[in-house]
Amino acid sequence: MHIHADTLDGRDTYFLLTSLLVPRPVAWTATRSAEGQDNLAPFSYFMGVGSRPPRVAISVARGRGGALKDTARNLLETGQATISICSMAQLEAMHATSAPHGPQVSEFDVAGLTPVPATQVAACRPAQAGVSLEVTLDQTLDLGDVHLFVLRVLGVEVREDWLLPGESPRLDVAQLDPVARLGGTYAPLGSEIVLPRARVG
């Protein structure tokens, strides 16, 4: 069966793509408005972009009536955020922050999370998260129904006991125990498979 993308409406396209682009990490994104209101929301269209300099990207869809969501508006106004990688222990709290609260509501309070000021940006991170990226806006692309934000990573806050020994900082993924976003559900990472580096010949 071949599905022509232009025969699908936005809702059907979303469900198809999010069920086949799996698993995805969740960008648990904290921003602060120009007025100083903290916001925290999860986004699963999230990826790494490069290492020199380190960049990540998130996609933030518009809300009802084409209105900007708090995260998009705050990023466009201040250009600063934190992105935490959600562990399974924070799954319920992360899910609670996905509700469409108004801009005057802090999702930190709604989910019972402790906001901790970031080191390099004017935003908070959840104290309960073991890994958080501190980012600034590098580039943005308004695609109409969504904004694509390319974010430069200035620093990484990480639990020291989650780092593997060695010269290069590397995270113990089993300790992180990340939440994987599937089509409309979540899942734990599962067991790791280690393969040797592929070589020619």
SETORBA-950951 format. One record per residue: residue number from 1; residue in three letters; z, y, x of N, C-alpha, C in turn. Coordinates in pm, whole numbers, plus 50000, padded with zeros to 5 digits. Atoms other than C-alpha are relative to their C-alpha. Layout:
<rs>
NUM / ALA / Z / Y / X / Z / Y / X / Z / Y / X $
...
</rs>
This chain:
<rs>
1 / MET / 50000 / 49881 / 50085 / 50000 / 50000 / 50000 / 50000 / 50124 / 50088 $
2 / HIS / 50003 / 49873 / 49928 / 49910 / 50344 / 50129 / 50041 / 50112 / 49904 $
3 / ILE / 49953 / 49890 / 50083 / 50093 / 50648 / 49994 / 49947 / 50130 / 50058 $
4 / HIS / 50047 / 49869 / 49957 / 49913 / 50981 / 50019 / 50114 / 50101 / 49981 $
5 / ALA / 49887 / 49908 / 50006 / 50177 / 51242 / 50102 / 49979 / 50111 / 49899 $
6 / ASP / 50024 / 49888 / 50091 / 50008 / 51507 / 49892 / 50008 / 49960 / 49852 $
7 / THR / 49982 / 50043 / 50139 / 50057 / 51293 / 49578 / 50148 / 49998 / 49961 $
8 / LEU / 49856 / 50004 / 50026 / 50437 / 51312 / 49609 / 50054 / 50140 / 49980 $
9 / ASP / 49932 / 49872 / 50011 / 50656 / 51594 / 49487 / 50110 / 50005 / 50107 $
10 / GLY / 49900 / 49982 / 49895 / 50933 / 51731 / 49708 / 50113 / 49900 / 49994 $
11 / ARG / 49889 / 50094 / 50016 / 51202 / 51505 / 49566 / 49960 / 49860 / 50048 $
12 / ASP / 50046 / 50133 / 49960 / 50998 / 51186 / 49611 / 49976 / 49993 / 50151 $
13 / THR / 50023 / 49996 / 49855 / 50896 / 51290 / 49962 / 50132 / 49990 / 50075 $
14 / TYR / 49868 / 50003 / 49936 / 51260 / 51351 / 50054 / 50057 / 49859 / 50001 $
15 / PHE / 49942 / 50134 / 50008 / 51371 / 51010 / 49932 / 49923 / 49900 / 50087 $
16 / LEU / 50078 / 50091 / 49917 / 51085 / 50833 / 50109 / 50032 / 50021 / 50148 $
17 / LEU / 49979 / 49973 / 49857 / 51132 / 51006 / 50445 / 50142 / 49966 / 50044 $
18 / THR / 49862 / 50026 / 49958 / 51511 / 50981 / 50448 / 50035 / 49853 / 49994 $
19 / SER / 49974 / 50144 / 50000 / 51491 / 50609 / 50373 / 49928 / 49927 / 50113 $
20 / LEU / 50069 / 50067 / 49890 / 51252 / 50534 / 50658 / 50034 / 50060 / 50138 $
21 / LEU / 49955 / 49941 / 49874 / 51375 / 50778 / 50925 / 50148 / 49971 / 50017 $
22 / VAL / 49861 / 50045 / 49992 / 51693 / 50579 / 50981 / 50022 / 49918 / 50127 $
23 / PRO / 49887 / 49918 / 50042 / 51952 / 50576 / 51116 / 49992 / 50139 / 50063 $
24 / ARG / 49998 / 49866 / 49946 / 52012 / 50947 / 51172 / 50144 / 50043 / 50024 $
25 / PRO / 49867 / 49941 / 49985 / 52316 / 51120 / 51320 / 50015 / 50118 / 49905 $
26 / VAL / 49971 / 49887 / 50088 / 52482 / 51389 / 51113 / 50041 / 50120 / 50085 $
27 / ALA / 49964 / 49876 / 49933 / 52491 / 51745 / 51245 / 50103 / 50071 / 49912 $
28 / TRP / 49891 / 49939 / 50078 / 52829 / 51859 / 51110 / 50015 / 50142 / 50052 $
29 / THR / 50025 / 49868 / 49944 / 52755 / 52227 / 51151 / 50097 / 50104 / 49946 $
30 / ALA / 49906 / 49894 / 50036 / 53015 / 52504 / 51152 / 49943 / 50134 / 50045 $
31 / THR / 50046 / 49865 / 49971 / 52912 / 52868 / 51133 / 50104 / 50098 / 49946 $
32 / ARG / 49914 / 49894 / 50052 / 53088 / 53197 / 51066 / 49912 / 50114 / 49953 $
33 / SER / 50079 / 49889 / 50053 / 52948 / 53471 / 50847 / 50030 / 50128 / 50076 $
34 / ALA / 49979 / 49870 / 49937 / 52914 / 53828 / 50965 / 50132 / 50062 / 49955 $
35 / GLU / 49873 / 49949 / 50052 / 53222 / 53899 / 50748 / 50119 / 49918 / 50048 $
36 / GLY / 49891 / 50078 / 49943 / 53425 / 53631 / 50929 / 50040 / 49877 / 49921 $
37 / GLN / 49968 / 50119 / 50080 / 53417 / 53348 / 50670 / 49943 / 49876 / 50066 $
38 / ASP / 50045 / 50125 / 49937 / 53401 / 53000 / 50823 / 49934 / 49909 / 49897 $
39 / ASN / 50075 / 50093 / 50084 / 53157 / 52746 / 50680 / 49977 / 49872 / 50079 $
40 / LEU / 50022 / 50130 / 49936 / 53114 / 52375 / 50753 / 49917 / 49913 / 49907 $
41 / ALA / 50089 / 50080 / 50085 / 52829 / 52158 / 50625 / 49926 / 49897 / 50085 $
42 / PRO / 50072 / 50105 / 49928 / 52653 / 51832 / 50725 / 49850 / 50006 / 49974 $
43 / PHE / 50146 / 50005 / 50012 / 52280 / 51805 / 50792 / 49950 / 49877 / 50076 $
44 / SER / 50044 / 50123 / 49935 / 52100 / 51480 / 50867 / 49857 / 50007 / 50054 $
45 / TYR / 50123 / 49977 / 49925 / 51762 / 51620 / 50972 / 50041 / 50069 / 50130 $
46 / PHE / 49933 / 49955 / 49878 / 51896 / 51653 / 51326 / 49944 / 49921 / 50118 $
47 / MET / 50056 / 50072 / 49884 / 51756 / 51570 / 51669 / 50025 / 50075 / 50129 $
48 / GLY / 50003 / 49938 / 49869 / 51770 / 51635 / 52040 / 49859 / 50047 / 50030 $
49 / VAL / 50131 / 49943 / 49971 / 51486 / 51851 / 52172 / 49968 / 49994 / 50149 $
50 / GLY / 50025 / 50001 / 49857 / 51526 / 51864 / 52549 / 50129 / 50014 / 50078 $
51 / SER / 49882 / 49998 / 49915 / 51760 / 51872 / 52845 / 50006 / 50118 / 50096 $
52 / ARG / 50002 / 49890 / 49903 / 51651 / 52165 / 53067 / 49929 / 50122 / 49941 $
53 / PRO / 49858 / 50004 / 50036 / 51793 / 52368 / 52902 / 50023 / 49904 / 49884 $
54 / PRO / 49972 / 50091 / 50112 / 51970 / 52140 / 52655 / 49980 / 50070 / 49865 $
55 / ARG / 50025 / 49944 / 50133 / 51849 / 52201 / 52300 / 50007 / 49888 / 49896 $
56 / VAL / 50004 / 50089 / 50116 / 51896 / 52038 / 51963 / 49935 / 50077 / 49886 $
57 / ALA / 50061 / 49934 / 50115 / 51735 / 52111 / 51627 / 50056 / 49943 / 49872 $
58 / ILE / 49961 / 50044 / 50134 / 51849 / 52098 / 51268 / 49906 / 50067 / 49899 $
59 / SER / 50081 / 49948 / 50108 / 51657 / 52151 / 50947 / 50091 / 50027 / 49881 $
60 / VAL / 49915 / 49961 / 50112 / 51827 / 52339 / 50663 / 49910 / 50038 / 49882 $
61 / ALA / 50082 / 49971 / 50119 / 51658 / 52324 / 50322 / 50059 / 50117 / 49923 $
62 / ARG / 49953 / 49894 / 50087 / 51678 / 52616 / 50084 / 50072 / 49941 / 49880 $
63 / GLY / 49926 / 50042 / 50118 / 51912 / 52593 / 49787 / 49922 / 50027 / 49873 $
64 / ARG / 50063 / 49977 / 50130 / 51840 / 52641 / 49420 / 49939 / 50138 / 49994 $
65 / GLY / 50069 / 49872 / 50012 / 51590 / 52912 / 49346 / 49952 / 50055 / 50131 $
66 / GLY / 50047 / 49955 / 49870 / 51494 / 52928 / 49711 / 50101 / 50079 / 50080 $
67 / ALA / 49897 / 49924 / 49930 / 51823 / 53086 / 49815 / 50036 / 49934 / 50132 $
68 / LEU / 49955 / 50053 / 49872 / 51938 / 53048 / 50174 / 50138 / 49936 / 49984 $
69 / LYS / 49867 / 50059 / 49995 / 52229 / 52811 / 50223 / 50084 / 50077 / 50101 $
70 / ASP / 49910 / 49924 / 49914 / 52535 / 52950 / 50397 / 49970 / 49977 / 50148 $
71 / THR / 50026 / 50030 / 49860 / 52453 / 52772 / 50723 / 49879 / 50076 / 50052 $
72 / ALA / 50122 / 49931 / 49958 / 52101 / 52915 / 50740 / 50024 / 50150 / 50009 $
73 / ARG / 49975 / 49856 / 50000 / 52214 / 53265 / 50647 / 50088 / 50040 / 50120 $
74 / ASN / 49910 / 49967 / 49889 / 52497 / 53261 / 50902 / 49930 / 49988 / 50136 $
75 / LEU / 50072 / 50015 / 49874 / 52273 / 53129 / 51180 / 49902 / 50115 / 50022 $
76 / LEU / 50094 / 49888 / 49988 / 52014 / 53398 / 51109 / 50073 / 50130 / 50030 $
77 / GLU / 49925 / 49876 / 49979 / 52284 / 53668 / 51108 / 50072 / 50003 / 50134 $
78 / THR / 49915 / 49999 / 49880 / 52502 / 53561 / 51402 / 49941 / 49923 / 50117 $
79 / GLY / 50061 / 50078 / 49893 / 52297 / 53304 / 51596 / 50095 / 49908 / 50074 $
80 / GLN / 49901 / 50082 / 49931 / 52605 / 53094 / 51678 / 50053 / 49892 / 49907 $
81 / ALA / 49949 / 50111 / 50081 / 52744 / 52759 / 51562 / 50063 / 49896 / 50090 $
82 / THR / 49963 / 50124 / 49934 / 52913 / 52438 / 51656 / 49940 / 49885 / 49919 $
83 / ILE / 50048 / 50121 / 50067 / 52771 / 52095 / 51577 / 50087 / 49885 / 50047 $
84 / SER / 49915 / 50114 / 49968 / 53019 / 51809 / 51565 / 49929 / 49872 / 49960 $
85 / ILE / 50053 / 50131 / 50033 / 52917 / 51446 / 51570 / 50109 / 49925 / 49924 $
86 / CYS / 49899 / 50057 / 50088 / 53098 / 51281 / 51282 / 50024 / 49853 / 50033 $
87 / SER / 49961 / 50140 / 49983 / 53288 / 50960 / 51352 / 50034 / 49940 / 49864 $
88 / MET / 49971 / 50068 / 50125 / 53352 / 50700 / 51084 / 50137 / 50041 / 49945 $
89 / ALA / 49867 / 49958 / 50046 / 53715 / 50817 / 51070 / 49996 / 50129 / 49920 $
90 / GLN / 50012 / 49874 / 50074 / 53595 / 51153 / 50934 / 49894 / 49993 / 49889 $
91 / LEU / 50108 / 50012 / 50097 / 53335 / 51014 / 50691 / 50033 / 50068 / 49867 $
92 / GLU / 49965 / 49943 / 50131 / 53519 / 51113 / 50371 / 50010 / 50152 / 50009 $
93 / ALA / 49989 / 49855 / 49983 / 53600 / 51460 / 50504 / 49863 / 50063 / 50016 $
94 / MET / 50135 / 49948 / 49981 / 53242 / 51512 / 50618 / 49925 / 50003 / 49868 $
95 / HIS / 50068 / 50006 / 50129 / 53111 / 51403 / 50279 / 50050 / 50111 / 49907 $
96 / ALA / 49944 / 49894 / 50084 / 53347 / 51648 / 50106 / 49940 / 50136 / 50033 $
97 / THR / 50057 / 49870 / 49961 / 53194 / 51935 / 50305 / 49855 / 50017 / 49956 $
98 / SER / 50139 / 49989 / 50046 / 52851 / 51858 / 50158 / 49989 / 50061 / 49861 $
99 / ALA / 50003 / 49942 / 50134 / 52950 / 51995 / 49816 / 49954 / 50146 / 50006 $
100 / PRO / 50058 / 49865 / 49997 / 52775 / 52323 / 49723 / 50101 / 50110 / 49965 $
101 / HIS / 49902 / 49895 / 50022 / 53072 / 52559 / 49754 / 49937 / 50137 / 50023 $
102 / GLY / 50047 / 49863 / 49980 / 53021 / 52934 / 49738 / 50033 / 50050 / 50139 $
103 / PRO / 49980 / 49950 / 49864 / 53012 / 53142 / 50056 / 50142 / 50049 / 50028 $
104 / GLN / 49864 / 49953 / 49982 / 53369 / 53262 / 49996 / 50098 / 49886 / 50026 $
105 / VAL / 49915 / 50119 / 49984 / 53504 / 52905 / 50030 / 49981 / 49942 / 50139 $
106 / SER / 50006 / 50069 / 49871 / 53591 / 52747 / 50364 / 50009 / 49850 / 49977 $
107 / GLU / 50000 / 50146 / 50015 / 53497 / 52379 / 50368 / 50106 / 49935 / 50088 $
108 / PHE / 49887 / 50052 / 49922 / 53762 / 52331 / 50637 / 50120 / 49979 / 49908 $
109 / ASP / 49887 / 50011 / 50093 / 54022 / 52398 / 50367 / 49976 / 49892 / 49895 $
110 / VAL / 50034 / 50097 / 50104 / 53843 / 52188 / 50104 / 50021 / 49857 / 50050 $
111 / ALA / 49994 / 50136 / 49945 / 53829 / 51883 / 50332 / 50129 / 49971 / 50076 $
112 / GLY / 49875 / 50022 / 49929 / 54175 / 51928 / 50484 / 49983 / 49989 / 50151 $
113 / LEU / 50029 / 50004 / 49857 / 54035 / 51988 / 50833 / 50061 / 50121 / 50070 $
114 / THR / 49939 / 49894 / 49921 / 54187 / 52198 / 51109 / 49892 / 50072 / 50080 $
115 / PRO / 50100 / 49927 / 49921 / 53953 / 52472 / 51241 / 50057 / 50040 / 50135 $
116 / VAL / 49962 / 49963 / 49864 / 53972 / 52522 / 51616 / 49893 / 50093 / 50055 $
117 / PRO / 50102 / 49909 / 49946 / 53800 / 52823 / 51779 / 49924 / 49935 / 50115 $
118 / ALA / 50083 / 50050 / 49891 / 53510 / 52728 / 52003 / 50027 / 50083 / 50125 $
119 / THR / 49977 / 49933 / 49872 / 53516 / 52828 / 52370 / 49894 / 50105 / 50029 $
120 / GLN / 50110 / 49914 / 49958 / 53172 / 52989 / 52409 / 49927 / 50069 / 49886 $
121 / VAL / 50069 / 49937 / 50113 / 53062 / 53088 / 52058 / 50103 / 50042 / 49895 $
122 / ALA / 49913 / 49950 / 50106 / 53211 / 53273 / 51761 / 49987 / 49912 / 49877 $
123 / ALA / 49998 / 50096 / 50110 / 53255 / 52970 / 51538 / 50113 / 49902 / 50028 $
124 / CYS / 49896 / 50101 / 49983 / 53511 / 52695 / 51482 / 49938 / 49861 / 50004 $
125 / ARG / 50036 / 50141 / 50009 / 53495 / 52319 / 51508 / 50117 / 49927 / 49936 $
126 / PRO / 49887 / 50076 / 50054 / 53701 / 52055 / 51326 / 50079 / 49936 / 50113 $
127 / ALA / 49916 / 50061 / 49896 / 53994 / 51953 / 51545 / 49992 / 49848 / 49995 $
128 / GLN / 50004 / 50146 / 50016 / 53953 / 51601 / 51406 / 49876 / 49938 / 50063 $
129 / ALA / 50123 / 50054 / 49939 / 53604 / 51564 / 51560 / 50020 / 49983 / 50150 $
130 / GLY / 49983 / 50028 / 49857 / 53597 / 51407 / 51905 / 49892 / 50059 / 50088 $
131 / VAL / 50111 / 49943 / 49924 / 53265 / 51562 / 52010 / 49941 / 50118 / 49922 $
132 / SER / 50061 / 49882 / 50064 / 53132 / 51911 / 51934 / 49912 / 50073 / 50102 $
133 / LEU / 50090 / 49918 / 49919 / 52836 / 52104 / 52073 / 50021 / 50146 / 49960 $
134 / GLU / 49996 / 49856 / 50027 / 52862 / 52482 / 52105 / 49860 / 50053 / 50027 $
135 / VAL / 50142 / 49969 / 49993 / 52519 / 52628 / 52036 / 49972 / 50145 / 49959 $
136 / THR / 50052 / 49870 / 50043 / 52327 / 52954 / 52003 / 49856 / 49981 / 49956 $
137 / LEU / 50135 / 50009 / 50054 / 52004 / 53015 / 51818 / 49897 / 50034 / 50106 $
138 / ASP / 50107 / 49981 / 49903 / 51701 / 52977 / 52045 / 49873 / 50044 / 49928 $
139 / GLN / 50119 / 49969 / 50080 / 51414 / 52975 / 51794 / 50021 / 49954 / 49857 $
140 / THR / 49996 / 50044 / 50139 / 51373 / 52952 / 51420 / 49859 / 50005 / 49943 $
141 / LEU / 50130 / 50006 / 50065 / 51075 / 52858 / 51209 / 50024 / 49988 / 49850 $
142 / ASP / 49987 / 50002 / 50145 / 51068 / 52945 / 50840 / 49878 / 49928 / 49942 $
143 / LEU / 50108 / 50081 / 50056 / 50860 / 52672 / 50674 / 49989 / 50014 / 49849 $
144 / GLY / 50004 / 49978 / 50144 / 50915 / 52805 / 50324 / 50114 / 49931 / 49929 $
145 / ASP / 49894 / 50074 / 50068 / 51126 / 52529 / 50173 / 50116 / 49967 / 50092 $
146 / VAL / 49894 / 50029 / 49903 / 51326 / 52476 / 50494 / 49988 / 50097 / 50117 $
147 / HIS / 49999 / 49932 / 49871 / 51429 / 52657 / 50809 / 50024 / 49895 / 50107 $
148 / LEU / 49977 / 50083 / 49883 / 51395 / 52471 / 51138 / 50067 / 50087 / 50105 $
149 / PHE / 49925 / 49926 / 49900 / 51656 / 52592 / 51386 / 50003 / 49922 / 50131 $
150 / VAL / 49987 / 50056 / 49866 / 51619 / 52516 / 51757 / 50118 / 50071 / 50066 $
151 / LEU / 49873 / 49946 / 49952 / 51960 / 52563 / 51915 / 50025 / 49960 / 50145 $
152 / ARG / 49971 / 50027 / 49859 / 52053 / 52591 / 52280 / 50147 / 49962 / 50015 $
153 / VAL / 49864 / 50049 / 49981 / 52361 / 52395 / 52384 / 50063 / 50072 / 50120 $
154 / LEU / 49929 / 49930 / 49892 / 52601 / 52611 / 52585 / 50111 / 49916 / 50059 $
155 / GLY / 49890 / 50082 / 49952 / 52881 / 52358 / 52612 / 50029 / 49888 / 49903 $
156 / VAL / 49964 / 50117 / 50080 / 53020 / 52031 / 52483 / 50150 / 49980 / 50010 $
157 / GLU / 49858 / 50033 / 50007 / 53378 / 51976 / 52373 / 50011 / 49852 / 49968 $
158 / VAL / 49996 / 50144 / 50018 / 53459 / 51606 / 52409 / 50137 / 49946 / 50039 $
159 / ARG / 49875 / 50066 / 49962 / 53768 / 51389 / 52414 / 49981 / 49933 / 50136 $
160 / GLU / 50016 / 50049 / 49862 / 53820 / 51304 / 52779 / 50007 / 49848 / 50006 $
161 / ASP / 49987 / 50146 / 49996 / 53922 / 50945 / 52703 / 49880 / 49929 / 49938 $
162 / TRP / 50123 / 50059 / 50052 / 53582 / 50890 / 52536 / 49889 / 49999 / 50105 $
163 / LEU / 50102 / 49996 / 49895 / 53393 / 50951 / 52862 / 50006 / 49874 / 50085 $
164 / LEU / 50008 / 50117 / 49913 / 53274 / 50655 / 53067 / 50020 / 50043 / 50145 $
165 / PRO / 49986 / 49964 / 49859 / 53364 / 50648 / 53437 / 49864 / 50011 / 50068 $
166 / GLY / 50126 / 49982 / 49929 / 53094 / 50763 / 53677 / 49976 / 50146 / 50030 $
167 / GLU / 50029 / 49863 / 49959 / 52939 / 51073 / 53830 / 49943 / 50083 / 49886 $
168 / SER / 50061 / 49928 / 50110 / 52729 / 51171 / 53528 / 50084 / 49984 / 49874 $
169 / PRO / 49923 / 50015 / 50124 / 52918 / 51250 / 53206 / 49921 / 49923 / 49896 $
170 / ARG / 50065 / 50085 / 50099 / 52834 / 50981 / 52956 / 50105 / 49952 / 49902 $
171 / LEU / 49904 / 50030 / 50105 / 52999 / 50907 / 52625 / 50003 / 49851 / 49970 $
172 / ASP / 49984 / 50136 / 50049 / 53137 / 50570 / 52519 / 49969 / 50003 / 49850 $
173 / VAL / 50045 / 49989 / 50139 / 52944 / 50536 / 52193 / 50090 / 49920 / 49907 $
174 / ALA / 49910 / 50080 / 50083 / 53182 / 50267 / 52067 / 50124 / 50081 / 49963 $
175 / GLN / 49885 / 49912 / 50029 / 53469 / 50518 / 52092 / 49960 / 50107 / 49900 $
176 / LEU / 50048 / 49899 / 50094 / 53261 / 50782 / 51914 / 49989 / 49942 / 49860 $
177 / ASP / 50013 / 50069 / 50130 / 53189 / 50533 / 51632 / 49928 / 50090 / 49900 $
178 / PRO / 50066 / 49898 / 50081 / 52927 / 50766 / 51482 / 49958 / 49952 / 49862 $
179 / VAL / 50053 / 50025 / 50133 / 52830 / 50787 / 51118 / 49848 / 50003 / 50007 $
180 / ALA / 50145 / 50003 / 50010 / 52468 / 50687 / 51060 / 49960 / 50031 / 49856 $
181 / ARG / 50050 / 49966 / 50134 / 52289 / 50847 / 50766 / 49877 / 49916 / 49971 $
182 / LEU / 50114 / 50081 / 50042 / 52053 / 50616 / 50581 / 49930 / 50073 / 49886 $
183 / GLY / 50074 / 49933 / 50107 / 51842 / 50685 / 50270 / 50088 / 50087 / 49914 $
184 / GLY / 49903 / 49923 / 50077 / 52124 / 50790 / 50040 / 50140 / 49951 / 50025 $
185 / THR / 49872 / 50062 / 49968 / 52408 / 50604 / 50205 / 50034 / 50026 / 50146 $
186 / TYR / 49955 / 49989 / 49861 / 52604 / 50592 / 50530 / 50029 / 49860 / 50053 $
187 / ALA / 49971 / 50130 / 49940 / 52666 / 50310 / 50776 / 50061 / 50022 / 50138 $
188 / PRO / 49954 / 49995 / 49862 / 52854 / 50239 / 51098 / 49887 / 49962 / 50093 $
189 / LEU / 50106 / 50025 / 49903 / 52653 / 50205 / 51416 / 49971 / 49852 / 50018 $
190 / GLY / 50021 / 50142 / 49973 / 52704 / 49831 / 51462 / 50002 / 49971 / 50149 $
191 / SER / 49993 / 50042 / 49859 / 52679 / 49637 / 51787 / 49886 / 50059 / 50081 $
192 / GLU / 50100 / 49946 / 49909 / 52492 / 49770 / 52088 / 49919 / 49886 / 50063 $
193 / ILE / 50086 / 50094 / 49929 / 52201 / 49590 / 52253 / 49955 / 50067 / 50129 $
194 / VAL / 50034 / 49943 / 49870 / 52148 / 49651 / 52625 / 49880 / 49925 / 50057 $
195 / LEU / 50118 / 50060 / 49939 / 51803 / 49588 / 52773 / 49978 / 50062 / 50139 $
196 / PRO / 50031 / 49942 / 49869 / 51697 / 49633 / 53137 / 49887 / 50101 / 49987 $
197 / ARG / 50106 / 49901 / 50000 / 51467 / 49923 / 53221 / 49864 / 49930 / 50005 $
198 / ALA / 50132 / 50060 / 50002 / 51108 / 49832 / 53135 / 49919 / 50043 / 50123 $
199 / ARG / 50079 / 49972 / 49880 / 50877 / 49809 / 53436 / 49859 / 49946 / 49982 $
200 / VAL / 50139 / 50045 / 50001 / 50504 / 49768 / 53489 / 49985 / 49886 / 50101 $
201 / GLY / 50029 / 50110 / 49908 / 50396 / 49434 / 53642 / 50115 / 49904 / 50018 $
</rs>
